[in-house]
Amino acid sequence: MSVLLDENLPKRIKFDFPEHEILTVSDKGWNGKKNGELMQLMIAEDFDVLLTFDKNMQHQQNFKKYAVPVFVLNASDNTYLTRSRLVT
């Protein structure tokens, strides 16, 4: 499965899913792209899913227009906790 990790999530998350091909928005050079353009780029690059922390995305995009699932991480914040320290 090819997953795009949105720029609002810690890049380290991609290492938690070794069985999937996970690239970040930064890996693709898509930093700062608006959601609609990002969705179009994902479709053009054959990504299977977007993982994001953007809880407002559902109100900003017409998902009927895009055939890519979007998973929104539901957490109190978007920090990454490791065993030894907190990483953002």
FENJOHU-V278377 format. One record per helix or strand of 2 or more residues. SS is the DSSP state (~ for helix, > for strand). FROM is the first residue (numbers start at 1). TO is the last residue. Records with the same first field share a line. If there is no record, write none. Layout:
SS=FROM-TO + FROM-TO
//
This chain:
>=2-5 + 21-24 + 49-52 + 69-72 + 80-81 + 86-87
~=11-16 + 25-28 + 35-44 + 57-60 + 63-65
//
